[in-house]
Amino acid sequence: MFKLAVISDEISQDFQTVVNVASEYKLDGVEIRSVWDKPPQGLADDDMKKMKDILDKAGIVVAGIASPFYKCNIDDDQERLNHIEILKKCIKMAHFFGVKIVRGFTFWNTGQTEAYWGKILEYYREPVKIAESEGIIIGVENEASTSVSTAKLLEKFINDVGSTNVRAIWDPANEVYADGGEKPFPNAYNRVKPYMIHCHAKDAAENEEGKMESVPVGTGVIDWKGQIKELLDYNYKGYLSLETHWRPKKALSEDLLNRPGGSAFSEAGEEASRICLDNIFQILKDLGEME
C-alpha cells in the first residue's frame, strides 16, 4: 500500500504536537512546511536537529519538503533569484532528513500562461541543473494560483522540461479551482499518472455563494474513494499526504491558502486534520485495506 503523511502546519506550528498526532494515527511520514512559525527555508540547523530528534523518537520520517519555490512574480528578477536560494536551502533540508522530494511551483498565474511558457521553461533550467547535481526531485504541483494550474498543463510542462528530476505532485482538489480544469478523477489524474511522485489529499465543494471552498476530505466533489482505490490498484508506493486546508468554524482566507504557514494558518488545524484523517481511514476500511 502507499504511505500516509500529513503536512506539518495543517496540524500545528508546534512540531511535537504534529508528530504526536501522526504517531496516534500511525502515519508513515510528515511533510514539512512551516514549523515554529518559520517557513522551511527559514529553519536553522538547530531547528532541524530538534525536529529530527522528535521524529526519530516516534519512528516517523519526513515525506517531503513543501517548499514555496517559485511561488513568485515571474517578471521580478530579484524575487526569482531569491527563490533559487530558497530551493537551495530546502535541498539542504531534504539531504538532512534523507528525503528526495522538494516541492516547486511555476510562478504566480499571470493569466497569460501560453505567452509566458518559454520564459517559464527558461527559468527552470538552473533549478533543473541544481536538482540533477544534488540528486533531488522537484515535485511540481498543479496549483490554480500558478501558471501550471491544471493537470493538462502539468503534463505538458514535465514533458517540455524533459528531466526525470522534475515530476508531478498531484492534487485533485486544486484541479477544481483552476480555469480549464477537468474532472479530477479519473480524467485529470490520468494525465499526471505516469509522472506522479507524490499526492496531496484535500477536498472542495461549492459554498452558498457558488464558489469552491475547502471541505473535509471525502465530503466534497472529489471522488476520493475512486482515487484511493486507483492508487491501490496502480500499486502506487509514494505518499498520500493530507493537506487539510479546511477549518471547522472559519474558512481560511485566500491569501493564507495561497501562502500557507504560520499560526494564523494552523489555528484549529489539529481538529480539522483529525476529522480528515478519520475520513481517509474510513475510505480505506470501506475498500478492505484496514480492519
VODREN-764664 format. One line per field, with one value per atom (N, C-alpha, C): residue in three letters; z, y, x. Coordinates in steps of 0.05 Angstrom, whole numbers, always signed. Layout:
residues N
code: [ala/...];
Z: [Z/...];
Y: [Y/...];
X: [X/...];
//
This chain:
residues 291
code: [met/met/met/phe/phe/phe/lys/lys/lys/leu/leu/leu/ala/ala/ala/val/val/val/ile/ile/ile/ser/ser/ser/asp/asp/asp/glu/glu/glu/ile/ile/ile/ser/ser/ser/gln/gln/gln/asp/asp/asp/phe/phe/phe/gln/gln/gln/thr/thr/thr/val/val/val/val/val/val/asn/asn/asn/val/val/val/ala/ala/ala/ser/ser/ser/glu/glu/glu/tyr/tyr/tyr/lys/lys/lys/leu/leu/leu/asp/asp/asp/gly/gly/gly/val/val/val/glu/glu/glu/ile/ile/ile/arg/arg/arg/ser/ser/ser/val/val/val/trp/trp/trp/asp/asp/asp/lys/lys/lys/pro/pro/pro/pro/pro/pro/gln/gln/gln/gly/gly/gly/leu/leu/leu/ala/ala/ala/asp/asp/asp/asp/asp/asp/asp/asp/asp/met/met/met/lys/lys/lys/lys/lys/lys/met/met/met/lys/lys/lys/asp/asp/asp/ile/ile/ile/leu/leu/leu/asp/asp/asp/lys/lys/lys/ala/ala/ala/gly/gly/gly/ile/ile/ile/val/val/val/val/val/val/ala/ala/ala/gly/gly/gly/ile/ile/ile/ala/ala/ala/ser/ser/ser/pro/pro/pro/phe/phe/phe/tyr/tyr/tyr/lys/lys/lys/cys/cys/cys/asn/asn/asn/ile/ile/ile/asp/asp/asp/asp/asp/asp/asp/asp/asp/gln/gln/gln/glu/glu/glu/arg/arg/arg/leu/leu/leu/asn/asn/asn/his/his/his/ile/ile/ile/glu/glu/glu/ile/ile/ile/leu/leu/leu/lys/lys/lys/lys/lys/lys/cys/cys/cys/ile/ile/ile/lys/lys/lys/met/met/met/ala/ala/ala/his/his/his/phe/phe/phe/phe/phe/phe/gly/gly/gly/val/val/val/lys/lys/lys/ile/ile/ile/val/val/val/arg/arg/arg/gly/gly/gly/phe/phe/phe/thr/thr/thr/phe/phe/phe/trp/trp/trp/asn/asn/asn/thr/thr/thr/gly/gly/gly/gln/gln/gln/thr/thr/thr/glu/glu/glu/ala/ala/ala/tyr/tyr/tyr/trp/trp/trp/gly/gly/gly/lys/lys/lys/ile/ile/ile/leu/leu/leu/glu/glu/glu/tyr/tyr/tyr/tyr/tyr/tyr/arg/arg/arg/glu/glu/glu/pro/pro/pro/val/val/val/lys/lys/lys/ile/ile/ile/ala/ala/ala/glu/glu/glu/ser/ser/ser/glu/glu/glu/gly/gly/gly/ile/ile/ile/ile/ile/ile/ile/ile/ile/gly/gly/gly/val/val/val/glu/glu/glu/asn/asn/asn/glu/glu/glu/ala/ala/ala/ser/ser/ser/thr/thr/thr/ser/ser/ser/val/val/val/ser/ser/ser/thr/thr/thr/ala/ala/ala/lys/lys/lys/leu/leu/leu/leu/leu/leu/glu/glu/glu/lys/lys/lys/phe/phe/phe/ile/ile/ile/asn/asn/asn/asp/asp/asp/val/val/val/gly/gly/gly/ser/ser/ser/thr/thr/thr/asn/asn/asn/val/val/val/arg/arg/arg/ala/ala/ala/ile/ile/ile/trp/trp/trp/asp/asp/asp/pro/pro/pro/ala/ala/ala/asn/asn/asn/glu/glu/glu/val/val/val/tyr/tyr/tyr/ala/ala/ala/asp/asp/asp/gly/gly/gly/gly/gly/gly/glu/glu/glu/lys/lys/lys/pro/pro/pro/phe/phe/phe/pro/pro/pro/asn/asn/asn/ala/ala/ala/tyr/tyr/tyr/asn/asn/asn/arg/arg/arg/val/val/val/lys/lys/lys/pro/pro/pro/tyr/tyr/tyr/met/met/met/ile/ile/ile/his/his/his/cys/cys/cys/his/his/his/ala/ala/ala/lys/lys/lys/asp/asp/asp/ala/ala/ala/ala/ala/ala/glu/glu/glu/asn/asn/asn/glu/glu/glu/glu/glu/glu/gly/gly/gly/lys/lys/lys/met/met/met/glu/glu/glu/ser/ser/ser/val/val/val/pro/pro/pro/val/val/val/gly/gly/gly/thr/thr/thr/gly/gly/gly/val/val/val/ile/ile/ile/asp/asp/asp/trp/trp/trp/lys/lys/lys/gly/gly/gly/gln/gln/gln/ile/ile/ile/lys/lys/lys/glu/glu/glu/leu/leu/leu/leu/leu/leu/asp/asp/asp/tyr/tyr/tyr/asn/asn/asn/tyr/tyr/tyr/lys/lys/lys/gly/gly/gly/tyr/tyr/tyr/leu/leu/leu/ser/ser/ser/leu/leu/leu/glu/glu/glu/thr/thr/thr/his/his/his/trp/trp/trp/arg/arg/arg/pro/pro/pro/lys/lys/lys/lys/lys/lys/ala/ala/ala/leu/leu/leu/ser/ser/ser/glu/glu/glu/asp/asp/asp/leu/leu/leu/leu/leu/leu/asn/asn/asn/arg/arg/arg/pro/pro/pro/gly/gly/gly/gly/gly/gly/ser/ser/ser/ala/ala/ala/phe/phe/phe/ser/ser/ser/glu/glu/glu/ala/ala/ala/gly/gly/gly/glu/glu/glu/glu/glu/glu/ala/ala/ala/ser/ser/ser/arg/arg/arg/ile/ile/ile/cys/cys/cys/leu/leu/leu/asp/asp/asp/asn/asn/asn/ile/ile/ile/phe/phe/phe/gln/gln/gln/ile/ile/ile/leu/leu/leu/lys/lys/lys/asp/asp/asp/leu/leu/leu/gly/gly/gly/glu/glu/glu/met/met/met/glu/glu/glu];
Z: [+0/+0/+0/-10/-9/+20/+24/+51/+57/+82/+91/+106/+101/+114/+118/+132/+135/+133/+121/+120/+148/+158/+186/+196/+183/+193/+190/+177/+176/+203/+220/+247/+268/+267/+288/+279/+292/+289/+308/+328/+347/+336/+331/+317/+334/+360/+377/+375/+374/+371/+344/+323/+296/+297/+309/+309/+328/+349/+367/+353/+337/+322/+301/+287/+266/+278/+302/+316/+323/+334/+342/+319/+295/+271/+256/+267/+255/+226/+222/+195/+191/+166/+159/+159/+152/+149/+155/+156/+159/+137/+123/+102/+114/+111/+125/+109/+122/+112/+134/+145/+167/+193/+209/+236/+255/+278/+297/+285/+268/+254/+236/+226/+207/+181/+158/+133/+131/+114/+113/+108/+90/+84/+107/+127/+150/+174/+172/+195/+197/+220/+225/+230/+230/+235/+261/+282/+308/+308/+293/+290/+277/+256/+242/+260/+277/+295/+316/+326/+345/+331/+307/+292/+288/+280/+275/+300/+323/+348/+355/+350/+355/+337/+311/+292/+298/+304/+310/+334/+354/+378/+372/+352/+344/+322/+310/+288/+262/+258/+235/+219/+192/+175/+161/+148/+132/+104/+96/+70/+47/+52/+32/+44/+28/+37/+20/+33/+19/+16/+0/-4/-21/-18/-35/-60/-68/-90/-115/-126/-150/-147/-122/-119/-116/-140/-140/-168/-170/-195/-216/-239/-260/-272/-269/-281/-261/-237/-217/-215/-227/-228/-201/-183/-157/-141/-142/-128/-138/-164/-176/-166/-165/-155/-126/-111/-82/-79/-98/-97/-104/-120/-125/-99/-82/-56/-38/-40/-25/-32/-58/-68/-56/-56/-46/-16/-1/+28/+33/+17/+20/+12/-8/-16/+7/+20/+43/+65/+69/+89/+80/+54/+44/+49/+44/+49/+79/+96/+125/+134/+123/+131/+114/+94/+78/+60/+48/+31/+4/-17/-45/-56/-45/-59/-46/-63/-55/-74/-62/-78/-92/-116/-130/-145/-154/-169/-195/-208/-234/-237/-216/-215/-212/-201/-199/-226/-227/-252/-263/-287/-299/-316/-320/-339/-368/-372/-399/-400/-391/-389/-415/-436/-463/-471/-467/-475/-458/-433/-415/-416/-431/-429/-434/-454/-460/-437/-425/-402/-378/-373/-351/-354/-378/-383/-381/-390/-388/-359/-343/-315/-298/-310/-297/-303/-322/-330/-306/-292/-269/-247/-239/-218/-226/-252/-261/-258/-266/-263/-233/-216/-187/-177/-185/-176/-186/-211/-222/-208/-202/-189/-160/-147/-119/-115/-137/-134/-121/-127/-115/-137/-130/-149/-141/-160/-156/-164/-144/-148/-154/-179/-187/-183/-169/-162/-181/-190/-203/-183/-188/-169/-184/-178/-193/-192/-170/-167/-183/-196/-210/-240/-255/-285/-293/-280/-286/-267/-275/-258/-260/-281/-286/-292/-291/-298/-327/-344/-373/-376/-363/-365/-351/-329/-315/-332/-346/-364/-386/-397/-418/-407/-383/-370/-366/-354/-348/-374/-394/-420/-433/-431/-443/-428/-401/-385/-392/-394/-403/-384/-358/-338/-319/-313/-293/-265/-262/-236/-231/-250/-247/-251/-230/-231/-221/-219/-213/-184/-170/-146/-154/-151/-160/-136/-141/-122/-135/-131/-145/-139/-114/-106/-120/-125/-138/-166/-179/-206/-209/-188/-190/-186/-177/-174/-199/-217/-240/-264/-278/-304/-323/-336/-355/-342/-316/-302/-311/-309/-317/-293/-297/-275/-262/-236/-224/-227/-221/-224/-239/-260/-269/-290/-302/-326/-322/-303/-299/-288/-269/-257/-279/-299/-319/-335/-335/-349/-333/-306/-290/-279/-281/-270/-278/-303/-309/-296/-287/-276/-246/-233/-205/-186/-169/-149/-121/-118/-92/-97/-76/-79/-54/-58/-35/-33/-9/-4/+9/-5/+6/-11/-3/-17/-20/-37/-42/-50/-45/-53/-56/-70/-73/-47/-40/-17/-25/-7/-12/-34/-38/-58/-85/-87/-112/-118/-97/-101/-87/-99/-87/-62/-42/-17/-5/+12/+24/+43/+42/+60/+69/+89/+98/+75/+75/+55/+55/+31/+28/+28/+32/+33/+10/-8/-29/-57/-77/-105/-114/-99/-108/-101/-121/-116/-102/-76/-62/-59/-58/-57/-83/-105/-131/-134/-125/-128/-111/-86/-68/-79/-88/-100/-123/-140/-163/-153/-133/-122/-113/-100/-91/-114/-134/-157/-174/-175/-190/-176/-151/-135/-130/-126/-121/-94/-94/-70/-56/-68/-55/-32/-26/-4/-13/+2/+2/+26/+22/+44/+48/+72/+78/+78/+61/+62/+68/+93/+102/+89/+93/+82/+92/+104/+115/+145/+155/+183/+192/+216/+225/+227/+236/+242/+223/+213/+196/+173/+149/+125/+125/+116/+113/+91/+94/+73/+48/+26/+1/+3/+17/+20/+36/+57/+73/+57/+40/+24/+3/-8/-29/-17/+8/+22/+49/+50/+76/+95/+121/+141/+163/+186/+209/+226/+249/+269/+259/+244/+234/+216/+200/+182/+198/+219/+233/+254/+260/+280/+274/+293/+291/+271/+263/+244/+255/+280/+291/+290/+299/+298/+270/+251/+223/+211/+217/+206/+217/+242/+254/+240/+234/+220/+192/+179/+152/+152/+172/+174/+180/+198/+204/+178/+161/+136/+117/+115/+98/+107/+133/+144/+140/+141/+136/+107/+88/+60/+57/+70/+68/+79/+101/+112/+93/+81/+62/+38/+31/+9/+17/+43/+53/+59/+61/+66/+96/+113/+141/+156/+180/+197/+212];
Y: [-24/+0/+25/+47/+73/+81/+101/+112/+136/+141/+163/+183/+209/+231/+254/+274/+299/+322/+344/+369/+381/+387/+393/+416/+438/+461/+459/+438/+433/+422/+415/+406/+428/+437/+456/+468/+490/+501/+488/+475/+460/+433/+428/+403/+378/+381/+357/+349/+369/+364/+350/+359/+347/+318/+312/+284/+267/+279/+264/+254/+272/+265/+244/+249/+230/+202/+201/+176/+162/+178/+167/+154/+166/+155/+135/+130/+111/+119/+145/+154/+147/+146/+139/+163/+187/+210/+236/+257/+284/+301/+316/+333/+361/+371/+396/+421/+438/+464/+483/+500/+518/+503/+509/+497/+519/+520/+541/+569/+573/+599/+607/+587/+592/+576/+588/+572/+553/+533/+512/+524/+544/+556/+573/+578/+595/+578/+552/+535/+532/+538/+536/+507/+503/+476/+465/+482/+473/+465/+479/+472/+444/+440/+414/+391/+396/+376/+369/+389/+384/+368/+376/+362/+333/+328/+300/+284/+296/+281/+273/+292/+286/+264/+265/+245/+218/+218/+192/+178/+193/+181/+168/+180/+169/+149/+145/+127/+136/+162/+174/+189/+189/+202/+226/+241/+264/+254/+262/+252/+270/+295/+314/+342/+360/+388/+404/+415/+430/+459/+463/+490/+508/+534/+553/+561/+545/+552/+560/+583/+595/+601/+605/+619/+648/+660/+687/+699/+725/+740/+734/+724/+716/+740/+764/+788/+802/+792/+804/+788/+797/+782/+777/+797/+794/+773/+774/+755/+727/+724/+698/+688/+704/+696/+689/+703/+697/+669/+661/+635/+613/+619/+599/+592/+613/+609/+593/+598/+582/+553/+547/+520/+507/+521/+510/+504/+522/+517/+493/+490/+467/+441/+442/+418/+410/+430/+424/+410/+419/+407/+378/+375/+348/+329/+337/+320/+313/+333/+328/+307/+308/+289/+264/+262/+238/+234/+256/+254/+266/+256/+264/+286/+290/+308/+336/+356/+384/+396/+406/+416/+442/+447/+472/+480/+505/+516/+529/+543/+554/+584/+599/+628/+633/+657/+665/+666/+659/+658/+686/+691/+717/+719/+696/+696/+695/+693/+692/+670/+646/+624/+617/+617/+610/+629/+655/+676/+674/+665/+663/+636/+617/+589/+587/+600/+598/+609/+630/+642/+623/+611/+592/+569/+558/+537/+546/+570/+582/+585/+594/+599/+573/+551/+525/+511/+522/+509/+507/+529/+528/+510/+512/+493/+464/+458/+430/+421/+438/+431/+427/+444/+441/+415/+409/+384/+359/+360/+337/+333/+355/+353/+344/+351/+345/+318/+306/+281/+285/+308/+315/+316/+310/+312/+337/+355/+377/+367/+366/+358/+382/+386/+409/+403/+421/+416/+432/+419/+434/+452/+478/+497/+521/+526/+546/+574/+581/+607/+610/+589/+589/+584/+587/+585/+557/+537/+509/+502/+509/+508/+482/+467/+443/+419/+395/+371/+371/+383/+384/+401/+423/+440/+427/+413/+399/+377/+362/+341/+354/+376/+389/+400/+412/+423/+402/+380/+359/+348/+345/+335/+356/+381/+402/+406/+403/+405/+382/+358/+335/+325/+327/+317/+298/+275/+257/+268/+291/+304/+324/+326/+342/+324/+319/+302/+316/+302/+314/+309/+330/+327/+331/+310/+311/+319/+341/+350/+351/+331/+331/+355/+364/+387/+413/+416/+440/+443/+420/+420/+434/+433/+444/+475/+486/+515/+528/+512/+523/+528/+550/+554/+532/+519/+498/+472/+470/+445/+423/+398/+376/+362/+342/+325/+312/+318/+309/+280/+263/+234/+223/+208/+199/+216/+235/+249/+263/+282/+297/+279/+261/+243/+227/+217/+201/+216/+242/+258/+257/+259/+261/+234/+214/+188/+178/+180/+170/+185/+209/+227/+232/+220/+227/+215/+233/+225/+228/+242/+249/+258/+255/+262/+276/+297/+312/+305/+304/+298/+322/+334/+353/+352/+367/+365/+393/+395/+421/+417/+438/+438/+467/+471/+498/+507/+533/+544/+557/+571/+583/+605/+616/+636/+625/+598/+585/+584/+590/+589/+564/+553/+529/+536/+520/+523/+496/+496/+471/+459/+433/+418/+393/+378/+354/+334/+321/+301/+280/+274/+254/+265/+291/+303/+322/+326/+345/+332/+346/+338/+318/+314/+296/+267/+249/+221/+208/+213/+203/+173/+160/+131/+120/+131/+122/+128/+152/+159/+141/+136/+119/+90/+81/+54/+51/+72/+72/+72/+87/+87/+59/+46/+19/-1/+1/-17/-12/+13/+20/+13/+4/-3/+21/+44/+69/+66/+72/+68/+94/+117/+142/+149/+175/+184/+196/+191/+207/+225/+251/+269/+288/+288/+305/+334/+350/+379/+391/+390/+394/+418/+442/+467/+475/+457/+463/+469/+488/+493/+492/+481/+476/+500/+523/+545/+569/+573/+597/+589/+593/+587/+603/+591/+605/+626/+648/+669/+660/+672/+665/+669/+691/+696/+674/+665/+643/+617/+612/+588/+589/+612/+615/+616/+626/+628/+615/+589/+576/+576/+576/+575/+595/+590/+608/+602/+615/+609/+614/+635/+641/+619/+608/+586/+560/+555/+529/+529/+552/+553/+533/+517/+496/+474/+474/+454/+425/+422/+395/+383/+397/+387/+380/+398/+393/+369/+367/+346/+319/+318/+293/+283/+302/+294/+283/+297/+288/+261/+257/+231/+209/+214/+194/+187/+207/+201/+185/+191/+175/+146/+142/+115/+100/+114/+101/+92/+109/+101/+76/+75/+52/+27/+30/+8/-2/+18/+10/-5/+1/-13/-39/-46/-71/-71/-46/-44/-43/-37/-36/-48/-58/-70/-48];
X: [+17/+0/+17/+6/+20/+24/+41/+46/+29/+24/+7/+23/+17/+31/+12/+21/+6/+25/+16/+33/+33/+57/+60/+42/+41/+27/-3/-13/-42/-51/-33/-40/-33/-8/+1/+28/+35/+62/+81/+70/+87/+94/+119/+126/+121/+124/+119/+89/+72/+43/+38/+51/+48/+55/+78/+87/+71/+61/+43/+18/+6/-18/-11/+11/+19/+24/+36/+40/+14/-4/-30/-44/-42/-55/-38/-14/+5/+11/+15/+24/+53/+60/+88/+107/+95/+113/+99/+115/+106/+119/+103/+113/+118/+142/+150/+142/+126/+121/+130/+113/+122/+123/+143/+147/+156/+143/+150/+150/+130/+125/+148/+162/+184/+178/+182/+178/+202/+199/+221/+248/+250/+276/+286/+269/+277/+285/+283/+291/+321/+331/+360/+369/+395/+406/+396/+396/+387/+358/+341/+313/+311/+326/+324/+333/+354/+363/+342/+328/+306/+283/+277/+256/+264/+288/+297/+296/+303/+303/+274/+255/+227/+217/+224/+216/+228/+254/+268/+255/+248/+236/+209/+196/+169/+170/+193/+196/+182/+181/+168/+189/+185/+205/+192/+209/+200/+192/+168/+157/+165/+172/+179/+181/+193/+196/+176/+156/+135/+144/+164/+175/+157/+160/+145/+160/+180/+197/+182/+189/+177/+147/+138/+112/+120/+125/+135/+128/+134/+128/+149/+140/+159/+174/+163/+175/+193/+196/+213/+238/+260/+285/+296/+295/+307/+292/+265/+249/+254/+257/+263/+290/+310/+336/+335/+319/+315/+303/+286/+274/+293/+313/+334/+348/+352/+365/+346/+320/+301/+303/+305/+308/+333/+355/+380/+378/+365/+362/+344/+323/+304/+317/+335/+350/+369/+381/+398/+382/+357/+340/+332/+327/+320/+343/+367/+390/+392/+388/+390/+370/+346/+325/+324/+342/+343/+319/+309/+285/+293/+279/+286/+269/+245/+225/+225/+229/+225/+204/+183/+161/+169/+158/+162/+137/+137/+114/+124/+107/+113/+105/+111/+106/+76/+70/+42/+28/+3/-12/-16/-6/-9/-34/-48/-70/-61/-34/-22/-2/-10/+9/+22/+6/+17/+39/+34/+54/+79/+77/+100/+113/+103/+112/+142/+152/+181/+198/+188/+203/+202/+179/+177/+197/+199/+218/+247/+252/+279/+287/+269/+275/+276/+269/+271/+298/+313/+338/+357/+362/+380/+370/+344/+335/+338/+333/+336/+365/+384/+413/+420/+409/+414/+403/+378/+365/+380/+389/+404/+430/+444/+470/+468/+445/+441/+426/+416/+401/+374/+362/+336/+315/+290/+268/+252/+248/+230/+202/+184/+157/+140/+132/+116/+86/+73/+45/+26/+5/-16/-30/-30/-39/-52/-78/-93/-81/-67/-56/-30/-20/+5/+1/+22/+19/+12/+23/+15/-7/-31/-54/-70/-66/-82/-64/-76/-62/-53/-69/-62/-37/-35/-11/+13/+8/+29/+41/+24/+34/+52/+43/+59/+85/+83/+107/+129/+121/+141/+153/+137/+148/+166/+159/+176/+202/+201/+226/+245/+234/+249/+270/+265/+284/+269/+282/+270/+272/+285/+287/+265/+246/+222/+198/+183/+160/+135/+113/+87/+79/+70/+55/+26/+10/-18/-36/-52/-71/-98/-116/-142/-159/-158/-175/-167/-141/-131/-143/-149/-159/-186/-202/-229/-229/-207/-205/-194/-182/-167/-185/-181/-194/-184/-203/-195/-190/-196/-193/-213/-204/-221/-232/-249/-257/-233/-228/-203/-197/-216/-212/-236/-231/-204/-191/-205/-196/-168/-167/-143/-121/-128/-109/-94/-108/-96/-74/-76/-55/-28/-30/-6/+3/-13/-7/+21/+30/+57/+80/+74/+95/+93/+73/+67/+87/+97/+117/+106/+83/+72/+44/+27/-2/-12/-27/-39/-69/-78/-107/-120/-138/-157/-182/-203/-228/-240/-261/-273/-302/-318/-346/-355/-378/-388/-401/-396/-409/-435/-448/-474/-472/-449/-445/-437/-436/-430/-400/-383/-354/-343/-322/-310/-295/-297/-282/-275/-255/-246/-266/-269/-287/-272/-282/-268/-264/-241/-236/-258/-268/-289/-317/-320/-347/-352/-333/-336/-338/-329/-334/-313/-291/-270/-279/-276/-282/-259/-257/-234/-233/-257/-257/-246/-255/-244/-215/-206/-178/-160/-169/-153/-152/-175/-175/-156/-155/-137/-108/-101/-74/-66/-85/-80/-77/-95/-94/-69/-60/-37/-11/-14/+9/+27/+15/+30/+44/+70/+86/+94/+86/+93/+74/+74/+57/+31/+10/-14/-13/-10/-4/-27/-39/-62/-54/-68/-64/-92/-100/-127/-141/-130/-139/-167/-182/-208/-205/-221/-223/-252/-257/-285/-303/-293/-311/-308/-284/-279/-260/-270/-253/-228/-206/-181/-183/-170/-171/-156/-162/-149/-119/-111/-82/-69/-81/-69/-68/-89/-89/-67/-61/-41/-13/-11/+15/+12/+8/+2/+26/+20/+41/+36/+48/+45/+21/+20/-1/-29/-33/-60/-70/-52/-59/-65/-50/-52/-74/-86/-107/-130/-137/-158/-150/-125/-116/-117/-110/-110/-138/-158/-185/-194/-188/-196/-181/-155/-139/-147/-155/-164/-190/-208/-232/-226/-207/-200/-185/-168/-154/-174/-193/-213/-228/-234/-248/-231/-206/-188/-186/-184/-182/-208/-231/-256/-258/-248/-248/-231/-207/-190/-204/-219/-234/-255/-269/-290/-279/-254/-240/-227/-230/-219/-190/-178/-149/-142/-162/-157/-179/-174/-195/-210];
//
